[in-house]
């Protein structure tokens, strides 16, 4: 899945924070030769839905909200 995040959310930072929580995702910028898509991410969806995946999605959602709030506060 290709996910567009709020513009204030840096997907590379999200990647690092998610990894600290044991969640793997791919920042969109690594799929762009021009370095674009810094607020996009790629999420693998090859596994059936499970409680573990639901927890990971909730973790990423909470991190995105946190980063978006930080971005708004910095303005």
mmCIF file of the N, C-alpha and C atoms, coordinates in Angstrom:
data_MODEL
# 
_entry.id   MODEL 
# 
loop_
_atom_site.group_PDB 
_atom_site.id 
_atom_site.type_symbol 
_atom_site.label_atom_id 
_atom_site.label_alt_id 
_atom_site.label_comp_id 
_atom_site.label_asym_id 
_atom_site.label_entity_id 
_atom_site.label_seq_id 
_atom_site.pdbx_PDB_ins_code 
_atom_site.Cartn_x 
_atom_site.Cartn_y 
_atom_site.Cartn_z 
_atom_site.occupancy 
_atom_site.B_iso_or_equiv 
_atom_site.pdbx_formal_charge 
_atom_site.auth_seq_id 
_atom_site.auth_comp_id 
_atom_site.auth_asym_id 
_atom_site.auth_atom_id 
_atom_site.pdbx_PDB_model_num 
ATOM 1   N N  . UNK A 1 1  ? 0.842  -1.179  0.000  1.00 0.00 ? 1  UNK A N  1 
ATOM 2   C CA . UNK A 1 1  ? 0.000  0.000   0.000  1.00 0.00 ? 1  UNK A CA 1 
ATOM 3   C C  . UNK A 1 1  ? 0.884  1.238   0.000  1.00 0.00 ? 1  UNK A C  1 
ATOM 4   N N  . UNK A 1 2  ? 0.489  2.230   -0.756 1.00 0.00 ? 2  UNK A N  1 
ATOM 5   C CA . UNK A 1 2  ? 1.186  3.509   -0.809 1.00 0.00 ? 2  UNK A CA 1 
ATOM 6   C C  . UNK A 1 2  ? 0.361  4.484   0.014  1.00 0.00 ? 2  UNK A C  1 
ATOM 7   N N  . UNK A 1 3  ? 0.958  5.054   1.058  1.00 0.00 ? 3  UNK A N  1 
ATOM 8   C CA . UNK A 1 3  ? 0.232  5.918   1.986  1.00 0.00 ? 3  UNK A CA 1 
ATOM 9   C C  . UNK A 1 3  ? 0.810  7.324   1.941  1.00 0.00 ? 3  UNK A C  1 
ATOM 10  N N  . UNK A 1 4  ? -0.061 8.316   1.731  1.00 0.00 ? 4  UNK A N  1 
ATOM 11  C CA . UNK A 1 4  ? 0.357  9.717   1.799  1.00 0.00 ? 4  UNK A CA 1 
ATOM 12  C C  . UNK A 1 4  ? 0.070  10.220  3.208  1.00 0.00 ? 4  UNK A C  1 
ATOM 13  N N  . UNK A 1 5  ? 1.101  10.701  3.863  1.00 0.00 ? 5  UNK A N  1 
ATOM 14  C CA . UNK A 1 5  ? 0.997  11.225  5.224  1.00 0.00 ? 5  UNK A CA 1 
ATOM 15  C C  . UNK A 1 5  ? 0.764  12.729  5.180  1.00 0.00 ? 5  UNK A C  1 
ATOM 16  N N  . UNK A 1 6  ? 0.373  13.335  6.298  1.00 0.00 ? 6  UNK A N  1 
ATOM 17  C CA . UNK A 1 6  ? 0.313  14.801  6.335  1.00 0.00 ? 6  UNK A CA 1 
ATOM 18  C C  . UNK A 1 6  ? 1.678  15.368  5.941  1.00 0.00 ? 6  UNK A C  1 
ATOM 19  N N  . UNK A 1 7  ? 1.683  16.485  5.262  1.00 0.00 ? 7  UNK A N  1 
ATOM 20  C CA . UNK A 1 7  ? 2.921  17.070  4.729  1.00 0.00 ? 7  UNK A CA 1 
ATOM 21  C C  . UNK A 1 7  ? 3.966  17.321  5.811  1.00 0.00 ? 7  UNK A C  1 
ATOM 22  N N  . UNK A 1 8  ? 3.540  17.549  7.041  1.00 0.00 ? 8  UNK A N  1 
ATOM 23  C CA . UNK A 1 8  ? 4.483  17.842  8.126  1.00 0.00 ? 8  UNK A CA 1 
ATOM 24  C C  . UNK A 1 8  ? 5.183  16.592  8.654  1.00 0.00 ? 8  UNK A C  1 
ATOM 25  N N  . UNK A 1 9  ? 4.769  15.409  8.206  1.00 0.00 ? 9  UNK A N  1 
ATOM 26  C CA . UNK A 1 9  ? 5.328  14.160  8.727  1.00 0.00 ? 9  UNK A CA 1 
ATOM 27  C C  . UNK A 1 9  ? 6.435  13.662  7.800  1.00 0.00 ? 9  UNK A C  1 
ATOM 28  N N  . UNK A 1 10 ? 7.634  13.570  8.336  1.00 0.00 ? 10 UNK A N  1 
ATOM 29  C CA . UNK A 1 10 ? 8.784  13.055  7.599  1.00 0.00 ? 10 UNK A CA 1 
ATOM 30  C C  . UNK A 1 10 ? 8.774  11.533  7.722  1.00 0.00 ? 10 UNK A C  1 
ATOM 31  N N  . UNK A 1 11 ? 8.580  10.850  6.602  1.00 0.00 ? 11 UNK A N  1 
ATOM 32  C CA . UNK A 1 11 ? 8.475  9.391   6.619  1.00 0.00 ? 11 UNK A CA 1 
ATOM 33  C C  . UNK A 1 11 ? 9.762  8.719   7.084  1.00 0.00 ? 11 UNK A C  1 
ATOM 34  N N  . UNK A 1 12 ? 10.908 9.363   6.886  1.00 0.00 ? 12 UNK A N  1 
ATOM 35  C CA . UNK A 1 12 ? 12.164 8.773   7.376  1.00 0.00 ? 12 UNK A CA 1 
ATOM 36  C C  . UNK A 1 12 ? 12.196 8.780   8.902  1.00 0.00 ? 12 UNK A C  1 
ATOM 37  N N  . UNK A 1 13 ? 11.731 9.848   9.491  1.00 0.00 ? 13 UNK A N  1 
ATOM 38  C CA . UNK A 1 13 ? 11.664 9.896   10.961 1.00 0.00 ? 13 UNK A CA 1 
ATOM 39  C C  . UNK A 1 13 ? 10.643 8.877   11.469 1.00 0.00 ? 13 UNK A C  1 
ATOM 40  N N  . UNK A 1 14 ? 9.517  8.793   10.789 1.00 0.00 ? 14 UNK A N  1 
ATOM 41  C CA . UNK A 1 14 ? 8.495  7.805   11.146 1.00 0.00 ? 14 UNK A CA 1 
ATOM 42  C C  . UNK A 1 14 ? 9.081  6.396   11.068 1.00 0.00 ? 14 UNK A C  1 
ATOM 43  N N  . UNK A 1 15 ? 9.849  6.132   10.022 1.00 0.00 ? 15 UNK A N  1 
ATOM 44  C CA . UNK A 1 15 ? 10.496 4.836   9.860  1.00 0.00 ? 15 UNK A CA 1 
ATOM 45  C C  . UNK A 1 15 ? 11.354 4.502   11.080 1.00 0.00 ? 15 UNK A C  1 
ATOM 46  N N  . UNK A 1 16 ? 12.165 5.451   11.515 1.00 0.00 ? 16 UNK A N  1 
ATOM 47  C CA . UNK A 1 16 ? 13.055 5.224   12.662 1.00 0.00 ? 16 UNK A CA 1 
ATOM 48  C C  . UNK A 1 16 ? 12.254 4.984   13.949 1.00 0.00 ? 16 UNK A C  1 
ATOM 49  N N  . UNK A 1 17 ? 11.245 5.808   14.179 1.00 0.00 ? 17 UNK A N  1 
ATOM 50  C CA . UNK A 1 17 ? 10.430 5.654   15.383 1.00 0.00 ? 17 UNK A CA 1 
ATOM 51  C C  . UNK A 1 17 ? 9.661  4.339   15.377 1.00 0.00 ? 17 UNK A C  1 
ATOM 52  N N  . UNK A 1 18 ? 9.124  3.967   14.223 1.00 0.00 ? 18 UNK A N  1 
ATOM 53  C CA . UNK A 1 18 ? 8.386  2.708   14.114 1.00 0.00 ? 18 UNK A CA 1 
ATOM 54  C C  . UNK A 1 18 ? 9.325  1.528   14.352 1.00 0.00 ? 18 UNK A C  1 
ATOM 55  N N  . UNK A 1 19 ? 10.537 1.594   13.803 1.00 0.00 ? 19 UNK A N  1 
ATOM 56  C CA . UNK A 1 19 ? 11.508 0.511   13.997 1.00 0.00 ? 19 UNK A CA 1 
ATOM 57  C C  . UNK A 1 19 ? 11.817 0.324   15.481 1.00 0.00 ? 19 UNK A C  1 
ATOM 58  N N  . UNK A 1 20 ? 11.892 1.421   16.231 1.00 0.00 ? 20 UNK A N  1 
ATOM 59  C CA . UNK A 1 20 ? 12.124 1.333   17.677 1.00 0.00 ? 20 UNK A CA 1 
ATOM 60  C C  . UNK A 1 20 ? 10.997 0.589   18.378 1.00 0.00 ? 20 UNK A C  1 
ATOM 61  N N  . UNK A 1 21 ? 9.807  0.602   17.774 1.00 0.00 ? 21 UNK A N  1 
ATOM 62  C CA . UNK A 1 21 ? 8.637  -0.088  18.330 1.00 0.00 ? 21 UNK A CA 1 
ATOM 63  C C  . UNK A 1 21 ? 8.458  -1.486  17.726 1.00 0.00 ? 21 UNK A C  1 
ATOM 64  N N  . UNK A 1 22 ? 9.409  -1.898  16.872 1.00 0.00 ? 22 UNK A N  1 
ATOM 65  C CA . UNK A 1 22 ? 9.341  -3.228  16.261 1.00 0.00 ? 22 UNK A CA 1 
ATOM 66  C C  . UNK A 1 22 ? 8.459  -3.312  15.039 1.00 0.00 ? 22 UNK A C  1 
ATOM 67  N N  . UNK A 1 23 ? 8.159  -2.157  14.430 1.00 0.00 ? 23 UNK A N  1 
ATOM 68  C CA . UNK A 1 23 ? 7.298  -2.112  13.250 1.00 0.00 ? 23 UNK A CA 1 
ATOM 69  C C  . UNK A 1 23 ? 8.138  -1.743  12.034 1.00 0.00 ? 23 UNK A C  1 
ATOM 70  N N  . UNK A 1 24 ? 7.997  -2.517  10.975 1.00 0.00 ? 24 UNK A N  1 
ATOM 71  C CA . UNK A 1 24 ? 8.754  -2.272  9.753  1.00 0.00 ? 24 UNK A CA 1 
ATOM 72  C C  . UNK A 1 24 ? 7.860  -1.633  8.691  1.00 0.00 ? 24 UNK A C  1 
ATOM 73  N N  . UNK A 1 25 ? 8.363  -0.557  8.113  1.00 0.00 ? 25 UNK A N  1 
ATOM 74  C CA . UNK A 1 25 ? 7.696  0.091   6.992  1.00 0.00 ? 25 UNK A CA 1 
ATOM 75  C C  . UNK A 1 25 ? 8.781  0.723   6.136  1.00 0.00 ? 25 UNK A C  1 
ATOM 76  N N  . UNK A 1 26 ? 8.423  1.209   4.977  1.00 0.00 ? 26 UNK A N  1 
ATOM 77  C CA . UNK A 1 26 ? 9.420  1.762   4.063  1.00 0.00 ? 26 UNK A CA 1 
ATOM 78  C C  . UNK A 1 26 ? 9.067  3.200   3.715  1.00 0.00 ? 26 UNK A C  1 
ATOM 79  N N  . UNK A 1 27 ? 9.959  4.155   4.018  1.00 0.00 ? 27 UNK A N  1 
ATOM 80  C CA . UNK A 1 27 ? 9.698  5.542   3.642  1.00 0.00 ? 27 UNK A CA 1 
ATOM 81  C C  . UNK A 1 27 ? 9.689  5.684   2.127  1.00 0.00 ? 27 UNK A C  1 
ATOM 82  N N  . UNK A 1 28 ? 8.745  6.444   1.610  1.00 0.00 ? 28 UNK A N  1 
ATOM 83  C CA . UNK A 1 28 ? 8.560  6.584   0.168  1.00 0.00 ? 28 UNK A CA 1 
ATOM 84  C C  . UNK A 1 28 ? 9.761  7.126   -0.572 1.00 0.00 ? 28 UNK A C  1 
ATOM 85  N N  . UNK A 1 29 ? 10.578 7.905   0.093  1.00 0.00 ? 29 UNK A N  1 
ATOM 86  C CA . UNK A 1 29 ? 11.718 8.527   -0.566 1.00 0.00 ? 29 UNK A CA 1 
ATOM 87  C C  . UNK A 1 29 ? 12.683 7.483   -1.126 1.00 0.00 ? 29 UNK A C  1 
ATOM 88  N N  . UNK A 1 30 ? 12.752 6.287   -0.547 1.00 0.00 ? 30 UNK A N  1 
ATOM 89  C CA . UNK A 1 30 ? 13.672 5.277   -1.073 1.00 0.00 ? 30 UNK A CA 1 
ATOM 90  C C  . UNK A 1 30 ? 13.201 4.692   -2.401 1.00 0.00 ? 30 UNK A C  1 
ATOM 91  N N  . UNK A 1 31 ? 11.970 4.974   -2.790 1.00 0.00 ? 31 UNK A N  1 
ATOM 92  C CA . UNK A 1 31 ? 11.438 4.502   -4.063 1.00 0.00 ? 31 UNK A CA 1 
ATOM 93  C C  . UNK A 1 31 ? 11.456 5.596   -5.128 1.00 0.00 ? 31 UNK A C  1 
ATOM 94  N N  . UNK A 1 32 ? 12.064 6.725   -4.814 1.00 0.00 ? 32 UNK A N  1 
ATOM 95  C CA . UNK A 1 32 ? 12.069 7.871   -5.718 1.00 0.00 ? 32 UNK A CA 1 
ATOM 96  C C  . UNK A 1 32 ? 13.497 8.281   -6.065 1.00 0.00 ? 32 UNK A C  1 
ATOM 97  N N  . UNK A 1 33 ? 13.894 8.131   -7.328 1.00 0.00 ? 33 UNK A N  1 
ATOM 98  C CA . UNK A 1 33 ? 15.247 8.542   -7.710 1.00 0.00 ? 33 UNK A CA 1 
ATOM 99  C C  . UNK A 1 33 ? 15.473 10.048  -7.542 1.00 0.00 ? 33 UNK A C  1 
ATOM 100 N N  . UNK A 1 34 ? 14.401 10.825  -7.530 1.00 0.00 ? 34 UNK A N  1 
ATOM 101 C CA . UNK A 1 34 ? 14.530 12.277  -7.392 1.00 0.00 ? 34 UNK A CA 1 
ATOM 102 C C  . UNK A 1 34 ? 14.463 12.731  -5.933 1.00 0.00 ? 34 UNK A C  1 
ATOM 103 N N  . UNK A 1 35 ? 14.266 11.796  -4.993 1.00 0.00 ? 35 UNK A N  1 
ATOM 104 C CA . UNK A 1 35 ? 14.197 12.160  -3.583 1.00 0.00 ? 35 UNK A CA 1 
ATOM 105 C C  . UNK A 1 35 ? 12.853 12.707  -3.148 1.00 0.00 ? 35 UNK A C  1 
ATOM 106 N N  . UNK A 1 36 ? 11.855 12.565  -3.984 1.00 0.00 ? 36 UNK A N  1 
ATOM 107 C CA . UNK A 1 36 ? 10.510 13.044  -3.625 1.00 0.00 ? 36 UNK A CA 1 
ATOM 108 C C  . UNK A 1 36 ? 9.815  12.030  -2.712 1.00 0.00 ? 36 UNK A C  1 
ATOM 109 N N  . UNK A 1 37 ? 8.620  12.319  -2.358 1.00 0.00 ? 37 UNK A N  1 
ATOM 110 C CA . UNK A 1 37 ? 7.769  11.439  -1.549 1.00 0.00 ? 37 UNK A CA 1 
ATOM 111 C C  . UNK A 1 37 ? 8.262  11.309  -0.111 1.00 0.00 ? 37 UNK A C  1 
ATOM 112 N N  . UNK A 1 38 ? 8.782  12.407  0.438  1.00 0.00 ? 38 UNK A N  1 
ATOM 113 C CA . UNK A 1 38 ? 9.287  12.358  1.805  1.00 0.00 ? 38 UNK A CA 1 
ATOM 114 C C  . UNK A 1 38 ? 8.173  12.276  2.848  1.00 0.00 ? 38 UNK A C  1 
ATOM 115 N N  . UNK A 1 39 ? 6.930  12.464  2.431  1.00 0.00 ? 39 UNK A N  1 
ATOM 116 C CA . UNK A 1 39 ? 5.814  12.273  3.361  1.00 0.00 ? 39 UNK A CA 1 
ATOM 117 C C  . UNK A 1 39 ? 4.871  11.165  2.870  1.00 0.00 ? 39 UNK A C  1 
ATOM 118 N N  . UNK A 1 40 ? 5.485  10.153  2.291  1.00 0.00 ? 40 UNK A N  1 
ATOM 119 C CA . UNK A 1 40 ? 4.760  8.955   1.866  1.00 0.00 ? 40 UNK A CA 1 
ATOM 120 C C  . UNK A 1 40 ? 5.463  7.734   2.446  1.00 0.00 ? 40 UNK A C  1 
ATOM 121 N N  . UNK A 1 41 ? 4.731  6.628   2.543  1.00 0.00 ? 41 UNK A N  1 
ATOM 122 C CA . UNK A 1 41 ? 5.367  5.389   2.935  1.00 0.00 ? 41 UNK A CA 1 
ATOM 123 C C  . UNK A 1 41 ? 4.717  4.221   2.227  1.00 0.00 ? 41 UNK A C  1 
ATOM 124 N N  . UNK A 1 42 ? 5.471  3.159   2.159  1.00 0.00 ? 42 UNK A N  1 
ATOM 125 C CA . UNK A 1 42 ? 4.989  1.929   1.544  1.00 0.00 ? 42 UNK A CA 1 
ATOM 126 C C  . UNK A 1 42 ? 4.810  0.916   2.662  1.00 0.00 ? 42 UNK A C  1 
ATOM 127 N N  . UNK A 1 43 ? 3.639  0.306   2.686  1.00 0.00 ? 43 UNK A N  1 
ATOM 128 C CA . UNK A 1 43 ? 3.314  -0.683  3.704  1.00 0.00 ? 43 UNK A CA 1 
ATOM 129 C C  . UNK A 1 43 ? 3.037  -2.002  3.004  1.00 0.00 ? 43 UNK A C  1 
ATOM 130 N N  . UNK A 1 44 ? 3.737  -3.039  3.413  1.00 0.00 ? 44 UNK A N  1 
ATOM 131 C CA . UNK A 1 44 ? 3.516  -4.367  2.848  1.00 0.00 ? 44 UNK A CA 1 
ATOM 132 C C  . UNK A 1 44 ? 2.158  -4.887  3.308  1.00 0.00 ? 44 UNK A C  1 
ATOM 133 N N  . UNK A 1 45 ? 1.440  -5.495  2.404  1.00 0.00 ? 45 UNK A N  1 
ATOM 134 C CA . UNK A 1 45 ? 0.126  -6.043  2.776  1.00 0.00 ? 45 UNK A CA 1 
ATOM 135 C C  . UNK A 1 45 ? -0.003 -7.485  2.287  1.00 0.00 ? 45 UNK A C  1 
ATOM 136 N N  . UNK A 1 46 ? 1.084  -8.231  2.375  1.00 0.00 ? 46 UNK A N  1 
ATOM 137 C CA . UNK A 1 46 ? 1.106  -9.606  1.892  1.00 0.00 ? 46 UNK A CA 1 
ATOM 138 C C  . UNK A 1 46 ? 0.685  -10.649 2.918  1.00 0.00 ? 46 UNK A C  1 
ATOM 139 N N  . UNK A 1 47 ? 0.438  -10.228 4.145  1.00 0.00 ? 47 UNK A N  1 
ATOM 140 C CA . UNK A 1 47 ? 0.047  -11.174 5.190  1.00 0.00 ? 47 UNK A CA 1 
ATOM 141 C C  . UNK A 1 47 ? -1.424 -10.997 5.538  1.00 0.00 ? 47 UNK A C  1 
ATOM 142 N N  . UNK A 1 48 ? -2.083 -12.068 5.970  1.00 0.00 ? 48 UNK A N  1 
ATOM 143 C CA . UNK A 1 48 ? -3.481 -11.924 6.404  1.00 0.00 ? 48 UNK A CA 1 
ATOM 144 C C  . UNK A 1 48 ? -3.564 -11.052 7.657  1.00 0.00 ? 48 UNK A C  1 
ATOM 145 N N  . UNK A 1 49 ? -4.681 -10.376 7.802  1.00 0.00 ? 49 UNK A N  1 
ATOM 146 C CA . UNK A 1 49 ? -4.904 -9.501  8.952  1.00 0.00 ? 49 UNK A CA 1 
ATOM 147 C C  . UNK A 1 49 ? -4.826 -10.327 10.233 1.00 0.00 ? 49 UNK A C  1 
ATOM 148 N N  . UNK A 1 50 ? -4.178 -9.771  11.242 1.00 0.00 ? 50 UNK A N  1 
ATOM 149 C CA . UNK A 1 50 ? -4.035 -10.452 12.529 1.00 0.00 ? 50 UNK A CA 1 
ATOM 150 C C  . UNK A 1 50 ? -3.977 -9.397  13.628 1.00 0.00 ? 50 UNK A C  1 
ATOM 151 N N  . UNK A 1 51 ? -4.027 -9.871  14.869 1.00 0.00 ? 51 UNK A N  1 
ATOM 152 C CA . UNK A 1 51 ? -3.914 -8.954  16.004 1.00 0.00 ? 51 UNK A CA 1 
ATOM 153 C C  . UNK A 1 51 ? -2.552 -8.257  15.993 1.00 0.00 ? 51 UNK A C  1 
ATOM 154 N N  . UNK A 1 52 ? -1.515 -8.961  15.578 1.00 0.00 ? 52 UNK A N  1 
ATOM 155 C CA . UNK A 1 52 ? -0.173 -8.362  15.518 1.00 0.00 ? 52 UNK A CA 1 
ATOM 156 C C  . UNK A 1 52 ? -0.122 -7.228  14.501 1.00 0.00 ? 52 UNK A C  1 
ATOM 157 N N  . UNK A 1 53 ? -0.699 -7.460  13.326 1.00 0.00 ? 53 UNK A N  1 
ATOM 158 C CA . UNK A 1 53 ? -0.722 -6.415  12.293 1.00 0.00 ? 53 UNK A CA 1 
ATOM 159 C C  . UNK A 1 53 ? -1.586 -5.248  12.742 1.00 0.00 ? 53 UNK A C  1 
ATOM 160 N N  . UNK A 1 54 ? -2.713 -5.541  13.360 1.00 0.00 ? 54 UNK A N  1 
ATOM 161 C CA . UNK A 1 54 ? -3.563 -4.456  13.857 1.00 0.00 ? 54 UNK A CA 1 
ATOM 162 C C  . UNK A 1 54 ? -2.814 -3.601  14.878 1.00 0.00 ? 54 UNK A C  1 
ATOM 163 N N  . UNK A 1 55 ? -2.053 -4.233  15.749 1.00 0.00 ? 55 UNK A N  1 
ATOM 164 C CA . UNK A 1 55 ? -1.256 -3.493  16.714 1.00 0.00 ? 55 UNK A CA 1 
ATOM 165 C C  . UNK A 1 55 ? -0.214 -2.621  16.036 1.00 0.00 ? 55 UNK A C  1 
ATOM 166 N N  . UNK A 1 56 ? 0.417  -3.151  14.988 1.00 0.00 ? 56 UNK A N  1 
ATOM 167 C CA . UNK A 1 56 ? 1.421  -2.373  14.253 1.00 0.00 ? 56 UNK A CA 1 
ATOM 168 C C  . UNK A 1 56 ? 0.777  -1.166  13.576 1.00 0.00 ? 56 UNK A C  1 
ATOM 169 N N  . UNK A 1 57 ? -0.393 -1.351  12.999 1.00 0.00 ? 57 UNK A N  1 
ATOM 170 C CA . UNK A 1 57 ? -1.090 -0.243  12.342 1.00 0.00 ? 57 UNK A CA 1 
ATOM 171 C C  . UNK A 1 57 ? -1.468 0.817   13.383 1.00 0.00 ? 57 UNK A C  1 
ATOM 172 N N  . UNK A 1 58 ? -1.915 0.387   14.526 1.00 0.00 ? 58 UNK A N  1 
ATOM 173 C CA . UNK A 1 58 ? -2.248 1.340   15.600 1.00 0.00 ? 58 UNK A CA 1 
ATOM 174 C C  . UNK A 1 58 ? -1.005 2.107   16.056 1.00 0.00 ? 58 UNK A C  1 
ATOM 175 N N  . UNK A 1 59 ? 0.119  1.412   16.165 1.00 0.00 ? 59 UNK A N  1 
ATOM 176 C CA . UNK A 1 59 ? 1.375  2.052   16.553 1.00 0.00 ? 59 UNK A CA 1 
ATOM 177 C C  . UNK A 1 59 ? 1.769  3.113   15.540 1.00 0.00 ? 59 UNK A C  1 
ATOM 178 N N  . UNK A 1 60 ? 1.717  2.760   14.264 1.00 0.00 ? 60 UNK A N  1 
ATOM 179 C CA . UNK A 1 60 ? 2.075  3.719   13.211 1.00 0.00 ? 60 UNK A CA 1 
ATOM 180 C C  . UNK A 1 60 ? 1.114  4.899   13.232 1.00 0.00 ? 60 UNK A C  1 
ATOM 181 N N  . UNK A 1 61 ? -0.168 4.641   13.407 1.00 0.00 ? 61 UNK A N  1 
ATOM 182 C CA . UNK A 1 61 ? -1.147 5.725   13.475 1.00 0.00 ? 61 UNK A CA 1 
ATOM 183 C C  . UNK A 1 61 ? -0.848 6.685   14.614 1.00 0.00 ? 61 UNK A C  1 
ATOM 184 N N  . UNK A 1 62 ? -0.509 6.141   15.781 1.00 0.00 ? 62 UNK A N  1 
ATOM 185 C CA . UNK A 1 62 ? -0.189 6.996   16.925 1.00 0.00 ? 62 UNK A CA 1 
ATOM 186 C C  . UNK A 1 62 ? 1.073  7.815   16.656 1.00 0.00 ? 62 UNK A C  1 
ATOM 187 N N  . UNK A 1 63 ? 2.070  7.193   16.021 1.00 0.00 ? 63 UNK A N  1 
ATOM 188 C CA . UNK A 1 63 ? 3.297  7.923   15.694 1.00 0.00 ? 63 UNK A CA 1 
ATOM 189 C C  . UNK A 1 63 ? 3.032  9.028   14.683 1.00 0.00 ? 63 UNK A C  1 
ATOM 190 N N  . UNK A 1 64 ? 2.209  8.749   13.687 1.00 0.00 ? 64 UNK A N  1 
ATOM 191 C CA . UNK A 1 64 ? 1.869  9.769   12.685 1.00 0.00 ? 64 UNK A CA 1 
ATOM 192 C C  . UNK A 1 64 ? 1.176  10.951  13.359 1.00 0.00 ? 64 UNK A C  1 
ATOM 193 N N  . UNK A 1 65 ? 0.239  10.669  14.232 1.00 0.00 ? 65 UNK A N  1 
ATOM 194 C CA . UNK A 1 65 ? -0.447 11.762  14.953 1.00 0.00 ? 65 UNK A CA 1 
ATOM 195 C C  . UNK A 1 65 ? 0.543  12.587  15.756 1.00 0.00 ? 65 UNK A C  1 
ATOM 196 N N  . UNK A 1 66 ? 1.453  11.906  16.444 1.00 0.00 ? 66 UNK A N  1 
ATOM 197 C CA . UNK A 1 66 ? 2.456  12.613  17.247 1.00 0.00 ? 66 UNK A CA 1 
ATOM 198 C C  . UNK A 1 66 ? 3.325  13.513  16.374 1.00 0.00 ? 66 UNK A C  1 
ATOM 199 N N  . UNK A 1 67 ? 3.810  12.975  15.267 1.00 0.00 ? 67 UNK A N  1 
ATOM 200 C CA . UNK A 1 67 ? 4.671  13.762  14.381 1.00 0.00 ? 67 UNK A CA 1 
ATOM 201 C C  . UNK A 1 67 ? 3.914  14.913  13.736 1.00 0.00 ? 67 UNK A C  1 
ATOM 202 N N  . UNK A 1 68 ? 2.649  14.679  13.371 1.00 0.00 ? 68 UNK A N  1 
ATOM 203 C CA . UNK A 1 68 ? 1.839  15.747  12.784 1.00 0.00 ? 68 UNK A CA 1 
ATOM 204 C C  . UNK A 1 68 ? 1.609  16.852  13.805 1.00 0.00 ? 68 UNK A C  1 
ATOM 205 N N  . UNK A 1 69 ? 1.334  16.485  15.052 1.00 0.00 ? 69 UNK A N  1 
ATOM 206 C CA . UNK A 1 69 ? 1.143  17.482  16.105 1.00 0.00 ? 69 UNK A CA 1 
ATOM 207 C C  . UNK A 1 69 ? 2.418  18.285  16.326 1.00 0.00 ? 69 UNK A C  1 
ATOM 208 N N  . UNK A 1 70 ? 3.569  17.604  16.339 1.00 0.00 ? 70 UNK A N  1 
ATOM 209 C CA . UNK A 1 70 ? 4.857  18.306  16.488 1.00 0.00 ? 70 UNK A CA 1 
ATOM 210 C C  . UNK A 1 70 ? 5.083  19.268  15.332 1.00 0.00 ? 70 UNK A C  1 
ATOM 211 N N  . UNK A 1 71 ? 4.730  18.846  14.116 1.00 0.00 ? 71 UNK A N  1 
ATOM 212 C CA . UNK A 1 71 ? 4.884  19.698  12.942 1.00 0.00 ? 71 UNK A CA 1 
ATOM 213 C C  . UNK A 1 71 ? 4.003  20.928  13.020 1.00 0.00 ? 71 UNK A C  1 
ATOM 214 N N  . UNK A 1 72 ? 2.776  20.751  13.492 1.00 0.00 ? 72 UNK A N  1 
ATOM 215 C CA . UNK A 1 72 ? 1.872  21.904  13.639 1.00 0.00 ? 72 UNK A CA 1 
ATOM 216 C C  . UNK A 1 72 ? 2.378  22.857  14.713 1.00 0.00 ? 72 UNK A C  1 
ATOM 217 N N  . UNK A 1 73 ? 2.901  22.306  15.810 1.00 0.00 ? 73 UNK A N  1 
ATOM 218 C CA . UNK A 1 73 ? 3.379  23.146  16.905 1.00 0.00 ? 73 UNK A CA 1 
ATOM 219 C C  . UNK A 1 73 ? 4.621  23.937  16.499 1.00 0.00 ? 73 UNK A C  1 
ATOM 220 N N  . UNK A 1 74 ? 5.400  23.392  15.572 1.00 0.00 ? 74 UNK A N  1 
ATOM 221 C CA . UNK A 1 74 ? 6.638  24.066  15.136 1.00 0.00 ? 74 UNK A CA 1 
ATOM 222 C C  . UNK A 1 74 ? 6.368  25.236  14.221 1.00 0.00 ? 74 UNK A C  1 
ATOM 223 N N  . UNK A 1 75 ? 5.180  25.317  13.678 1.00 0.00 ? 75 UNK A N  1 
ATOM 224 C CA . UNK A 1 75 ? 4.861  26.407  12.746 1.00 0.00 ? 75 UNK A CA 1 
ATOM 225 C C  . UNK A 1 75 ? 4.598  27.685  13.443 1.00 0.00 ? 75 UNK A C  1 
# 
